[in-house]
Amino acid sequence: MMIDMKVDAIRLRDDRPVTLATYLLDLSPQIAWGKRPAVVICPGGGYMYTSDREAEPVATVFLSKGYHAFVLRYTTEDMGVKKVYPDALYDLAKAIALIRSRADEWGVERDKIALVGFSAGGHLVAMYSVQWYRGWLEKELGIPKEMLKLNAVILAYPAGLDFVTMYEVFKGRIGRGVEVFRKMVSLLLGSSEEGISVDKLREVSPITYVDSNTPPTFIWTTADDPIVPVESIIAYVYTLARNNVPFELHIFGHGVHGLSLSTRTTAKTLDQIDTRVAKWVDLALSWLEENVFKESVYPYPLSPV
């Protein structure tokens, strides 16, 4: 018997098309693995839109490994808004709370929920990972803190982990990286570049809030990414280490921004295919199973052959 997959799109807001796409594996009596861990995928797009290349194709890879998968289309500029923060964070909080509230129905292990963020989606995921436990989200949304919990994060070429370092790197430069940096910051703060101070940059930088409560974090990027300076990634990892947060970091030598799976499956151009970088998926899955979801590899006794 083949395993069925349930696919649906749930609208999370009435005022804009924020949706949570669900990709749920049917629980089969022929398979020992019952409830499964889940990943919530936040595509990139500079907060201007959410990329299709970092959405469903990524979900299907995690599905193939036995995870339930969800794709969040969070608040972005193309929904008609000029300031996306903290609304995008509220969207992610509501998505996680919804998954946890329907965990029994969907066959999700409540304490095995990981977030996967690409580029600007990586910023959103990282920001959520350092904010969910602080109480203000609970108060603002009226959702109990235990419903907002996450267990691990996977960050793929995450933009904006440290906007101050990005600002220093891009100072005096021109090009696409500078343009994306300015656009992201203006959408997060709702301000033009002239109205942005270093204090404001720190306010929307996840690095500012890292502490010992930050969940285990897996990060990968490329050393010559023109959009996300590798210096900002290294600064973030250094802060994780100082706060004793478990992490794993992979920096591949070369690769353009926005590689997604780095295979033909998600490529629009030839330079978005790199077999070495494509190994990040297996590395991330191994990290999850060995360090975060240990007992989820074989969580139930297997029957004799």
C-alpha positions in Angstrom: 0.0 0.0 0.0 1.3 3.4 -0.9 1.6 6.2 1.7 -0.8 9.0 1.0 0.1 12.6 1.5 -2.4 15.2 2.7 -1.8 18.7 1.2 -3.7 21.8 2.3 -3.2 25.6 2.6 -4.6 27.2 5.7 -5.0 30.9 5.8 -3.7 32.5 9.0 -4.8 36.1 8.6 -7.9 37.8 7.2 -6.2 41.0 6.1 -3.5 39.4 3.8 -2.8 36.1 2.1 -0.6 34.6 4.9 -0.9 30.9 4.6 0.5 27.7 6.0 0.8 24.9 3.5 0.6 21.4 5.1 2.4 18.4 3.7 1.4 15.5 5.9 2.4 11.9 5.6 -0.4 9.5 6.2 0.2 7.2 9.2 0.3 3.6 8.0 -0.1 0.5 10.2 2.5 -1.1 8.0 5.1 1.4 9.2 6.4 1.3 12.8 7.1 5.0 12.8 4.0 6.7 14.2 3.9 10.3 15.1 6.7 12.2 13.3 8.8 15.3 13.8 8.0 18.3 11.7 9.7 21.1 9.9 8.3 24.6 9.2 9.9 26.1 6.2 10.2 29.9 5.7 11.3 30.7 2.2 13.5 33.7 1.4 12.8 36.7 -0.8 14.2 39.7 1.0 10.8 40.3 2.8 9.6 41.4 -0.7 8.0 38.0 -1.5 8.5 34.4 -0.6 10.4 32.3 -3.0 8.8 29.2 -4.6 12.3 27.7 -5.1 12.7 27.5 -1.3 9.2 26.2 -0.5 7.5 23.0 -1.8 10.7 21.4 -3.3 12.3 21.7 0.2 9.2 20.3 1.8 9.3 17.2 -0.4 12.9 16.4 0.6 12.0 16.4 4.3 8.9 14.4 3.5 11.0 11.8 1.8 13.0 11.4 5.0 9.8 10.8 7.1 9.2 14.3 8.4 5.9 16.2 8.1 6.5 19.5 6.4 4.9 22.9 6.5 5.6 26.0 4.3 4.8 29.4 5.7 4.0 32.3 3.4 4.6 35.1 5.9 3.9 38.8 5.7 5.9 40.4 2.8 5.9 43.5 0.8 4.0 42.0 -2.1 1.0 41.6 0.2 0.7 45.4 0.2 2.5 46.3 3.4 5.4 48.7 3.9 6.6 47.3 7.3 6.8 43.6 7.8 8.1 43.4 11.4 6.8 42.2 13.8 3.9 40.9 11.8 6.0 38.2 10.1 7.1 37.0 13.5 3.4 36.9 14.6 2.7 34.8 11.5 5.3 32.3 12.4 4.2 32.1 16.0 0.6 31.4 14.9 1.8 28.7 12.6 3.7 26.9 15.3 0.9 27.2 17.7 -1.5 25.8 15.1 0.7 22.8 14.4 1.1 22.1 18.1 -2.7 22.4 18.7 -3.4 19.9 15.9 -0.5 17.6 16.7 -2.6 14.6 17.5 -4.8 15.0 14.4 -1.8 15.5 12.1 0.5 12.9 13.8 3.1 15.5 14.8 5.5 14.9 17.7 4.8 18.0 19.8 8.4 18.4 21.0 10.1 17.8 17.7 9.4 20.9 15.7 12.3 22.4 13.7 12.3 25.6 11.7 14.1 25.9 8.4 14.7 29.4 7.1 16.4 30.6 3.8 17.9 34.1 3.4 15.3 36.6 4.8 13.4 33.5 6.0 16.5 32.6 7.9 16.4 36.0 9.6 12.8 35.4 10.5 13.5 32.0 11.9 16.6 33.2 13.8 14.7 36.1 15.3 11.9 33.8 16.4 14.4 31.5 18.0 15.7 34.2 20.2 12.3 35.8 21.0 9.6 33.1 21.5 10.4 32.5 25.2 10.6 36.1 26.3 6.9 36.6 27.1 6.0 39.5 24.9 4.8 37.2 22.0 2.7 35.3 24.5 1.2 38.5 25.8 0.7 40.1 22.4 -1.0 37.1 20.8 -2.7 35.5 23.8 -1.0 32.2 23.1 0.6 30.2 26.0 4.4 30.1 25.8 4.4 26.3 25.7 2.5 26.4 22.4 5.1 28.7 20.8 8.1 26.5 21.6 10.5 25.2 18.9 13.2 22.6 19.2 15.8 23.4 16.6 16.5 25.8 13.7 18.2 25.3 10.3 19.5 28.5 8.7 20.4 28.5 5.0 22.5 31.5 4.0 20.5 33.6 6.5 20.4 37.3 5.9 20.4 39.8 8.7 21.7 37.7 11.6 23.8 40.7 12.4 22.8 43.8 10.5 25.5 45.9 12.1 28.3 43.7 10.7 26.5 43.7 7.3 26.4 47.5 7.4 30.1 47.7 8.1 31.0 45.2 5.3 28.8 47.0 2.8 29.9 50.5 3.7 31.1 52.4 0.7 30.1 49.5 -1.7 27.6 49.3 -4.5 25.8 46.3 -6.0 23.0 43.8 -5.4 24.1 43.0 -1.9 23.9 46.6 -0.7 20.5 47.0 -2.4 19.0 43.9 -0.7 20.5 45.0 2.6 18.8 48.4 2.4 15.5 47.0 1.2 15.4 44.4 4.0 16.2 46.9 6.7 13.6 49.4 5.4 10.9 46.8 5.3 11.7 45.6 8.8 11.8 49.0 10.3 9.4 50.9 8.0 12.1 53.6 7.6 14.2 55.0 4.8 18.0 54.5 5.0 18.4 58.0 6.4 16.2 57.2 9.4 18.1 54.0 10.3 20.6 54.1 13.2 23.0 51.5 14.6 20.6 51.0 17.5 17.8 50.3 15.1 19.9 47.8 13.2 20.7 46.0 16.5 16.9 46.0 17.3 16.2 43.8 14.3 19.3 41.7 14.5 18.9 38.2 16.1 22.5 38.4 17.4 21.4 41.0 19.9 19.2 38.6 21.7 21.1 35.3 21.7 21.4 33.7 25.2 21.5 30.2 26.7 17.8 29.7 25.9 18.4 29.9 22.1 17.7 26.5 20.6 20.2 24.3 18.8 21.1 25.8 15.5 22.5 24.5 12.2 23.8 27.0 9.7 25.2 26.7 6.2 26.3 29.3 3.7 29.0 30.0 1.1 32.2 32.0 1.7 31.6 34.2 -1.3 27.9 34.8 -1.0 27.5 38.3 -2.4 24.2 39.0 -0.6 25.0 37.7 2.9 28.6 38.6 4.0 30.1 35.5 5.6 31.4 37.8 8.4 27.9 38.3 9.7 27.4 34.5 9.9 30.7 34.0 11.8 29.8 36.8 14.2 26.5 35.0 14.9 28.1 31.6 15.5 30.7 33.2 17.8 27.8 34.6 19.9 26.2 31.2 19.9 29.4 29.7 21.2 29.8 32.3 23.9 26.3 31.5 25.2 26.9 27.7 25.1 24.2 27.2 22.4 24.7 23.9 20.5 25.4 24.6 16.9 26.9 23.2 13.7 28.3 25.4 10.9 29.1 24.6 7.3 30.7 27.2 5.0 31.2 26.0 1.5 34.0 27.6 -0.5 31.9 28.9 -3.4 28.3 29.5 -4.3 25.8 32.1 -5.4 23.1 33.4 -3.0 19.8 31.5 -3.1 21.0 28.0 -3.9 18.1 26.3 -2.1 18.6 22.6 -2.6 21.5 23.3 -5.0 20.2 20.7 -7.4 18.3 20.7 -10.7 15.1 20.4 -8.6 15.3 24.1 -7.5 17.6 25.7 -10.1 16.6 28.5 -12.4 20.1 29.0 -13.7 23.2 26.7 -14.0 25.1 28.5 -11.2 22.3 27.4 -8.8 23.5 23.7 -9.1 26.4 22.5 -7.1 26.7 18.9 -6.0 29.1 19.8 -3.1 26.7 22.3 -1.6 23.8 20.0 -2.2 25.2 17.9 0.7 23.8 20.4 3.2 20.5 18.5 3.2 22.0 15.3 4.4 24.3 17.1 6.9 21.3 18.9 8.4 19.2 15.8 8.6 22.1 13.9 10.3 22.5 16.8 12.7 18.8 16.7 13.6 18.7 13.0 14.2 22.0 12.8 16.1 21.7 15.9 18.2 18.1 17.0 18.5 15.7 14.3 17.6 17.8 11.3 18.7 14.9 8.8 19.4 13.0 9.9 16.3 15.1 7.7 14.0 13.3 4.6 15.3 10.9 5.8 17.9 8.9 2.7 18.2 9.8 -1.0 18.5 10.2 -2.7 15.1 8.3 -6.0 14.5 10.4 -9.1 13.7 10.8 -9.7 10.0 
